[in-house]
Amino acid sequence: MAALSLSGRAVLVTGGAGFIGSHLVARLLAEGAARVVVVDSLRYGDLANLGASSERVELVRHELGSGAREELDRALRGVDVVFHLAAEKHNQSRDAPERVVRANVEGTVTLLEACHAAGVRRIVYTSSLYAYGRMAGPPFVETELPAPRTVYGMSKLAGEHLLRWHAARSGCEWNVLRYLFVYGPRQFAGMGYKSVIVKTCERLLAGEAAVVHGDGEQTLDYVYVDDAVEATLRAMTGERTGEVFNVGSGRGTRVVDLVAELVRAVGGDATYRFGAADWTAGSSRVGDVHKIAGALGWRAAVPLAEGLRRTLEWTRTQPPSPDS
Ligand SMILES: NC(=O)c1ccc[n+]([C@@H]2O[C@H](COP(=O)([O-])OP(=O)(O)OC[C@H]3O[C@@H](n4cnc5c(N)ncnc54)[C@H](O)[C@@H]3O)[C@@H](O)[C@H]2O)c1
């Protein structure tokens, strides 16, 4: 397929008021998009994430999976390309499987139907490491048979298949990105489960010891949000389409090393202690990133220590979140 420039285009971003989506919107404006339509329920997203309003950004408050289809049809009028990021995420909806399916599966079908009617040219869909399912073993590769174990992971994988179905009948170009653990400023810090990074930053800045659950040998693949956004743009503008790509650093970081790095960044008497093991005990989740490097020329560029430092600085500027 031909490369596609975003300059002067009308772009729609679902989940654009959320963590990754809001960074993507800022980048799209910088790339010269003529119009960025953000479709978001604002259940987890925040208008403040979109920063100073630009007249090129239009927010459509709509809940995928339950909102009226006409709202989507209106939002898609004149839109060339769609980034589909909105989702009920594992951590936030663990006890609400129906809500996950409604938003991520039914919501995706309806969005794709609306994209078909609107003649959208290319869609980038953000899937997840949870589509793979396994918690241990060698790095995930795109060619392995996914076997998700959570309703969230199943719903993200269903979204990938629905996109293929949509492309086969409409000729729409597409790419799927399976993000590993994306971190950075604006990472969701509301009620409920928080990522290790958000929790650790908050504890350390409150003057408490950080907690490493279990032996700290759990290994995760962290990718800074600006890098994830760059990969997402390349998936939209590059010549390769119809592909699934992992988006990660390709490197495993032990939780104990991650926490120690944050302790170093805070300095002073900051410290950590070991606590009870949790469900992540013994896990290793890392992405193989050779495919995206070869096809899109993308590699994570922000070193972990630098990304953590930026995240920590941002957390300092935030009021404490509800259950910290
Ligand atoms: N953050 C990560 O580490 C990570 C890892 C793997 C995959 N992902 C995927 O990346 C995407 C973005 O994740 P994020 O971390 O920015 O999450 P986020 O929760 O910060 O953003 C998601 C946005 O979608 C909106 N939303 C949720 N359900 C909606 C619905 N039914 N209709 C309309 N809007 C809805 C929320 O209000 C929020 O603004 C998701 O698709 C997620 O599955 C993220």
PDBQT file of the ligand as one rigid body, heavy atoms in Angstrom, charges set to zero:
ROOT
HETATM    1  N1  LIG A 401      -1.807   1.493  28.776  1.00  0.00    +0.000 N 
HETATM    2  C1  LIG A 401      -1.286   0.318  28.426  1.00  0.00    +0.000 C 
HETATM    3  O1  LIG A 401      -0.246  -0.098  28.942  1.00  0.00    +0.000 OA
HETATM    4  C2  LIG A 401      -1.942  -0.516  27.350  1.00  0.00    +0.000 A 
HETATM    5  C3  LIG A 401      -1.422  -1.793  27.110  1.00  0.00    +0.000 A 
HETATM    6  C4  LIG A 401      -2.013  -2.591  26.133  1.00  0.00    +0.000 A 
HETATM    7  C5  LIG A 401      -3.070  -2.085  25.384  1.00  0.00    +0.000 A 
HETATM    8  N2  LIG A 401      -3.565  -0.851  25.648  1.00  0.00    +0.000 N 
HETATM    9  C6  LIG A 401      -4.697  -0.379  24.827  1.00  0.00    +0.000 C 
HETATM   10  O2  LIG A 401      -4.464   0.974  24.464  1.00  0.00    +0.000 OA
HETATM   11  C7  LIG A 401      -5.703   1.669  24.381  1.00  0.00    +0.000 C 
HETATM   12  C8  LIG A 401      -5.637   2.951  25.184  1.00  0.00    +0.000 C 
HETATM   13  O3  LIG A 401      -5.362   2.640  26.531  1.00  0.00    +0.000 OA
HETATM   14  P1  LIG A 401      -5.051   3.732  27.634  1.00  0.00    +0.000 P 
HETATM   15  O4  LIG A 401      -4.041   3.140  28.545  1.00  0.00    +0.000 OA
HETATM   16  O5  LIG A 401      -4.815   5.030  27.003  1.00  0.00    +0.000 OA
HETATM   17  O6  LIG A 401      -6.448   3.715  28.425  1.00  0.00    +0.000 OA
HETATM   18  P2  LIG A 401      -7.326   4.891  29.047  1.00  0.00    +0.000 P 
HETATM   19  O7  LIG A 401      -8.330   4.246  29.925  1.00  0.00    +0.000 OA
HETATM   20  O8  LIG A 401      -6.467   5.972  29.612  1.00  0.00    +0.000 OA
HETATM   21  O9  LIG A 401      -8.032   5.468  27.760  1.00  0.00    +0.000 OA
HETATM   22  C9  LIG A 401      -9.141   4.823  27.186  1.00  0.00    +0.000 C 
HETATM   23  C10 LIG A 401     -10.126   5.902  26.812  1.00  0.00    +0.000 C 
HETATM   24  O10 LIG A 401     -11.271   5.280  26.230  1.00  0.00    +0.000 OA
HETATM   25  C11 LIG A 401     -12.441   5.827  26.795  1.00  0.00    +0.000 C 
HETATM   26  N3  LIG A 401     -13.464   4.796  26.744  1.00  0.00    +0.000 N 
HETATM   27  C12 LIG A 401     -13.516   3.643  27.450  1.00  0.00    +0.000 A 
HETATM   28  N4  LIG A 401     -14.603   2.948  27.107  1.00  0.00    +0.000 NA
HETATM   29  C13 LIG A 401     -15.245   3.680  26.152  1.00  0.00    +0.000 A 
HETATM   30  C14 LIG A 401     -16.425   3.480  25.400  1.00  0.00    +0.000 A 
HETATM   31  N5  LIG A 401     -17.195   2.387  25.561  1.00  0.00    +0.000 N 
HETATM   32  N6  LIG A 401     -16.778   4.422  24.494  1.00  0.00    +0.000 NA
HETATM   33  C15 LIG A 401     -16.032   5.544  24.328  1.00  0.00    +0.000 A 
HETATM   34  N7  LIG A 401     -14.919   5.790  25.017  1.00  0.00    +0.000 NA
HETATM   35  C16 LIG A 401     -14.519   4.861  25.920  1.00  0.00    +0.000 A 
HETATM   36  C17 LIG A 401     -12.067   6.227  28.213  1.00  0.00    +0.000 C 
HETATM   37  O11 LIG A 401     -12.910   7.240  28.745  1.00  0.00    +0.000 OA
HETATM   38  C18 LIG A 401     -10.620   6.698  28.024  1.00  0.00    +0.000 C 
HETATM   39  O12 LIG A 401     -10.560   8.073  27.737  1.00  0.00    +0.000 OA
HETATM   40  C19 LIG A 401      -6.768   0.688  24.817  1.00  0.00    +0.000 C 
HETATM   41  O13 LIG A 401      -7.358   0.140  23.666  1.00  0.00    +0.000 OA
HETATM   42  C20 LIG A 401      -6.007  -0.397  25.555  1.00  0.00    +0.000 C 
HETATM   43  O14 LIG A 401      -6.660  -1.637  25.432  1.00  0.00    +0.000 OA
HETATM   44  C21 LIG A 401      -3.024  -0.050  26.620  1.00  0.00    +0.000 A 
ENDROOT
TORSDOF 0
